[in-house]
Amino acid sequence: MNRLTRPASALALLLALAAVVLLAGHFLPQLDRAGLNQYDEYHTLDRTLAAARGGHWSSVWSNHEPSFRKPPLQYWAGAGLILTGIDEILAMRLVAMGFGLTLLAATGALAAVVAGPGRGRATAAATAVLLLAASPMVWSQATAAMLDAGAALFTLVTGLGVALAVRRPRLIWIAVAGVFLGALQKAPVGLPLLFATLAALRIWRVEPEVPLRAAERRPLRRRARRIAVALVLAWPVFQALQHGFGAFRTSVVTEMAERFVPTVDDDTVGNWVSWVDWMIEDSAVLWFPALAAALTMPLWHRRAESVVIAAWTLIFLLGMTFADGDTYSRYLLMVLPFLATALSVGLVRAIRLPLLPALLGAGAVAMTGVATLEVNQPEPDKLARDALARELGTRVAPGDTLLFCRYYGGEATMNFAALSAFASAGQPVISITGARDLERARADGKLGSPVWGFCSDETLAELRDRLEGYEVVGTSGPWTAFRAGAVN
């Protein structure tokens, strides 16, 4: 049997490798397409350019001011590529693609560890990679200038570290490294993963005698948790030392605690429905069986590593359901690798034909159509809008006032970061929603002369009478770029 299954395992790995290479070959040429399509990509651009052009490496800068909402790792990486001469948009997307491809490889590693020794380990790894590669969400984030592919990778590294430490306890430091890198990438999601899975391994005694659970390992677990917390706080404390306690409060309290501390309110049912809908949109046929496999894994796969999968899946879904702040479909990337792992191990255990689980994984890739997915399609309206913002930037001088009118409505949605990246000459963009905000900015002494602006037609109609010497620079769809001598 072993002689028969060894070639099958090799074929499964080759199948997974071929699928990833083909998919990467499909998506890589799409990375340098002009235009940004996701709302937060403009924030990534603005913060990355602040490091690459402005030399702001010790703090994240947004809108030409220190910002404490997001940590620096991806912005550093993108800025480093830009300084080598790579186009700014391509550089940011290459970072995300690197994270995405590494995420697939790490998912295979987790599946191999959870499956355990035996003839199915390689097949489980290959199948997990194929199942995750079948997710359109994975590729949409791996090709976008967003933080979520990297955040998912470091969350997975944390889970992989705990799974490895079950039998080799000193490898818990891999999990601690995952927590730290995740905190530098976007948020310390790995911290609840580390705490929850270590607690679950003590309580859920699938294998009573695993080394990590032994009493003599308690100081190691305690030390790992403490160091993980200290590393999570390292960047916020560094910012507080530079900019005061407000920096610490924004990054730790506003961006972490207030958004993700559980609550029970009218939104709870909506949150639950949301993540279910997101799974359906990505691939219901794939993720609902995987979800069932993950939550029940310790019952049918009697290895302690399976507790890591079940505990994190449960904690994550509870967090998504009861989160006090906004949640988005891309957050599912934090759990999809674990679901793919559970389903792959289940398929290998249930199916006796050695190559069939990997073939089913390849079938999932074909079924979801990721090989034909087109991302970063240049939208003419958005390209024209961004070109108008860049044109405005050729006229703005450092001492001028730069005004942006916030507006949220269909295709007109845009944020100040676009204007900061494309049009600012080093001055912060003053962002307003209407005449009241304009008056407040004037009373605060923020409006100098001349005033350059970028506003939607709807908001501009409210402000037009307040602008002296109004001149149109250009228009694009519902947007107008203008100059005014002053604001009355």
N, C-alpha and C positions, 0 to 999 in steps of 0.2 A: 504493500500500500504506500509506504513512504517513497519508494522509487517512482510510483505513479503520481503522487501528489507534488513531488518536488518540481517537476516540469510545469505542473499546473500552477503552482505558486509563482514560478518565474514568469509564466505567461500572464498571470493576473497583474503582476507588477509592471510588465511591459505594456499591458493594455492601459493601465492607469497613467503611466508615463507618456504614452503616445497621445492619450486624450488630452492631458494637460498641455503638452507641447503644441498640439493642433489648436487648442483653445487659445493658448497664449499667442500663437501665430496669427489667430484671427483678430485678437483684441489689441495687440501691440501697435499695429499700424493706425489704429483709431485714436491713439493717445495724443497725437499732435494736431488733431483737428481743432480749428479755431473755435473760440467761444466757450463760455462756461454755462452749464445747464442747471446745476443745483444751486439753490439760494446761498448755502453756506460756503460754496466754493470761492465766492468773492472775499469772504473773510479770510480763508486760507491764503489767497493771493495777496491780500493787503498785509497780513502778518509775515508772510514769507519774504515779500519785497522789503519790509522794514528791516529784516536781518541782512538780506543780500545787498540792498542799496544803501541803507542807512547805518549799517554796522551795529544794529541793536541786538546783541547776543545775550546779554545778561538778564534781559526781561523781554517778554513778548510785547510788541508794540502794535496797536490797532488804531487806525485813524490818527497816526502821528503822535500818539500818546501811549504811555505804559498801560497795558491791559492785563487783568488778572483772571480773566474768565477761562482761559485755556493754557495748558502748559506748552513747552517749546519744542518737543522732540521732532515732530514732523516738519515744523517750520524751519528748524535747523537743517534737517536733511534736504528739504527743497531748496533752501538758500545755498547750501553747499553745492548742489548740482548747478544752480543758476550761475554761481561764480566760476564754474568750469566752462561756461559758454553755452550751456543748453538753454533753449527757449524756456521762458518762465512757466508757461502752462504745461508744456511737456515735462519739465522737471518735476512739477508737483504731482502729475499723474504717474510718473515713473516711480516715485516714492510709494504711492498707494499700490501700484502693481507689484512692486517688490514685496510689500507686506502681504498682498493677496496670495501670491505664489508660495510664499513661506508658510502662510496659513494652511494651504492645502498639504504641504509636506508635513507640517506639525500635526495635522489631523491624522495622517497615516501613522505617524509615530505614536500618537495616543492610542489609536486602535490596536497597534501591535502590542503595546504595554498592557492594555486592558484585556485583550484576548488571551495573553499568557503564552507560555511555551506550548509548542505542538504544531501539527501540520497546517493549522488554519491561520497562524499568525500573519504570514505574508499576504494571504488572500484577504483577511480582514482589513489590513492596512490599505491594500489596493482598492478594495470596495468602498472604504470610508472616503478615500480621496475622490473616487468617481461620484459618490453620492453628493458630496459637498460641491464638487465641480458642476453638478447638475443644477445648482441654484442660481437663477438669474440675479438674485440680490448680491451674491458674492462678486460677480463680475461687474455689476453696476457700481459697486463701491470700490473695487480694485482698479477701476478705470477713471475714477473721479478724484478731484482734488479735495478729498474729504478725510476725516480722521478715523473713520470707523473700521477700515480694514486693519489698520495698525492696532487699534484698541482691541479688536477681536483676537488678533494674533497674540498679544501679550496676556490677555485673559486665558487663552488656550495654553500658553507657556506655563502659567500658574497652575492650571489643572494638571498638565503633564508632569510638572514638578512634584505635585502632591502624589500623583499616581506612582511615579518612580520611587518616591520616598517610602511608600508602603512597605517595600522589602529592602530598600537601601536608604535608611533614614537620613543620611547626610545629604542626599540629593534634594532635601527640602529647600536647599538654598537656590535651586533652580526656580522653585515657586516664588521665593522671596524676590529674586531678580525679575520675574514676570510681573509681580505686584509693582515694583519700582518703575520698570519701564512703562507699564500701563499708566501709572500716575503721571509720568512725564509725557506720555502720548496724548491722553485725553482725560481719563478719570481713573481712580484706583478701584476699578471693578474687581480686580483680583483680590482685594482685601477681604470683602465678604465671601468670596470663593474660598480663600485660604481658611478663614475662621470657620465657615460652615462645614467644609469638607473634613477638616480636622476633628470638629465636634462630632460629625456624623460617623466617622471611622471609629470613634470611641464608643458611641451608643449602638450603632447598627453592627452587631458582631457577626458578620457574614463569615469571616475567618478569625477565630478568637486569638490565634497566636502569631499574627503578623508582627514584624519587628517594630514598626512605627508605633504600635499601640502599647508596647511594653512599658512598664512603669519607669524603667531606667532611661527611657527616651523622653520623659516628660520635660526635663530641663531643655532639651533640644527644641521641642515643640514650642515651649514658652519663649525661648530666646528668638526663634524664628518669627513668631508673631510680633514680639516687641520691636525687633529690627525692621520688620515690614512696616509697622506703623510709623517708626521714626523716618524711614525712607520716603513714605508717602508725604510726610509733613516737611521734608527737606526743602522742596522747591517753594511752597508757600512761606516757610520761615525765611528763606533767602530773599524772597520778594518783600516780606515785611521789614527785614533789616534795611532794605534799600528805600522803600516807599511808605513805610508806616503800617500800622495794624489794619488799616482799611484794605490793604492788599490781601492780607491773610483772611480777613472776613469774607471778601468776595470769592476767593478761590476755594475756601474750605466750607464756609457756611452757605453762601448763596449758591455756588455751583455744585456742591456735593450734598450737604445735609438737607437744605430746603427743597431741593429737587427730588431727592430719592428717599427721604425718610418716609416710611409708609403712613398712609392715612386712609380713613374710611369716609367717603363722602359720595356725593351724587355722581362723581366721575368714575367711581370704581367699576361699575358695570360697563361703562363705556370703554375703560382701559382693557378689561377682559375681552370684550368683543373685538377691540382693535387688534390685539396680537393674534387672535384667532383668524381674523380677516387677513392679516398680513401673511400668515402661514399659508392660507388658502391661495392667496395671490401668487406666492412664490412657487409652491408646488404642494397642494394638499395631499396628493397621492403619496408623496415622499415623506412629508414631515409629520403627518398624524400617526402613521405606524411607527415612525422613529420616536415620536414623543412618548407613545405607549411603551416602546421598548426601553427608553431611557428611564422612565419613572419606575418601571418594574424590574429593572436589570438585576438588582441584588437577589431577587427571588429565583431567577432562572440561571444566572451566571454567578456561581458562588465563589467569587473572588472579591477581595476587599477593594480592588481598584474600581469595581462596578459601583461601589458606594459613592465615589467621587462624581461619577456621571449622574447618578440619581439625585444626589444632594444638590449639586449645582443647578440641575434642570429645575428642580422644585423651587429653590431659592430665587432663581432668576424669574420664573413665571409669577411667583408671588410678588416680587419686586415690581415687575411690569404692571401687574394688576393694581397694586396699592400705591404706586408712586404718586407723590403729591404734585410733581411737575409734569411737563409735557414729555411724552415718549413718542418715538418715531419707528417706522418699520425697520430701518437700518440697524436698530439696536438688536434685532434678532440674530445678527452675526455673532453676538456674544455666546449664543447657545447652539447655533446650528452645527458647529463642528462636534459638539458633544452628542447631539442627536444622530449625526451621521455615524459616529463611532458606535453608538448603541445598536443602531440598525444593522451595521455591517457585521458586528460580532454575532447578533441574532441570526442573520442570514447564514453565516458560516456554520453556526451550530445546528441550524434547522435543515440545511441542504447538504446532502451527502456528496453530490457531484462537485468535485473540487473547484472547477472553474466557473460554475454557474453563478455564484454570488457576484463575482466581478463582472460577468456578462450582464447581470441585472443592473449593476451600477452603470455600465456603459449604456444600457437601454434607457436608464433615467436621464442621462445626458442627452440622448437623442429625443426623448419624449418632451423634455422641457424646452428644447429648441435653442439652448444657449449658443450653439455653434453658428446660428444665424442671427444672433442678437446684434443690433447696431446701436452703439453708444456714442455719446458726444457728437451727435448729428448737429452740424451747424444750423441754427434756426435764423433765417434771414432777418427777422425782426430784432432778435437779440444781438446779432452781429452789428446791425446798423446802430442800435442803441449804444453799444459799447464803443463803436467807432466815433459816435457823436461825443461821448464822454472823453475819449482820447483827444478829439479835436479841441474840446473846451480846454483841455490841459495844456495845449500849446499857447494859450492866451493868458492863463492865470499866472500872476507873479507872486512871489513869496509874501508880500505884504497885503495882498488882496483878501477879501472875504469870499469863502466858497460855501454855497448854500445848497442843501439837498432837501427836497420835499418827500418825506416818506409817504408811500401810498401802497396799499395792498389791495390789488384787484385784478384777478385773472392774469393775463400775460403781461400786465404792466408792472408786476411785482419786481422790485429791485431793492437793494440796500445801500447804505452809505459807503460800505467798504469798496464797492465798485468805483465810486467817485474818488474815494481816497487813493485807490491804486492807480486810476487812470488819469485823473485831472488835477490832483492836489500838487502844489508846488512846495509842500512841506508844512502847510497849515492844516489844522484839524478841520474836518468838514462839519458845519453846523447843520444838524438834522432836525427838521421841523415837520409838523403835520398840518399846520394851518396858520391863520393870522394870529391866533393867541400865542403860539410858540414863537412866532416872529417878533411879536411885541415883547415877550419875555427875554428873548436874546438881545434885543435892542436895549432894554432896560438894564441888562447885565453887562452892557458894554462890549458885546461880542461882535457887533456889526460895524465894520469899518467901511471904507470906500476905496475903490469900487466894489460892487457885489457881483459875483458870478454865480449863476444858479443852474440847477438841473431839476426840473419839476414836471410832474404829470399835468396834463391840461386841466384836470379837475381841480387840483390844488392851486395851480397858477391862476385860475379864474378868481379865486378868493384873495390872492395876494396882489394881483396886477395893479390895483389902484394905489398900493403902498410903495410901488417901485418908481423912483424918479429917473428919468433918462433911460427908460427901458428900451433895450435893443435885442432882437432875436439873433442868436448865433447860428442856430440850426434846429431842425425838428427831426424826430424819428418816431413814427407811430404816435402814441399818446404822450411822448416826452418832448420837452422844449429846453434847449440850452439858451441861456440869455445873459446879458450884462445890464446892470443898472448902476447909475451914478451914486445912488444912496437909497436908504429906506426911510420914508417919512412916518 
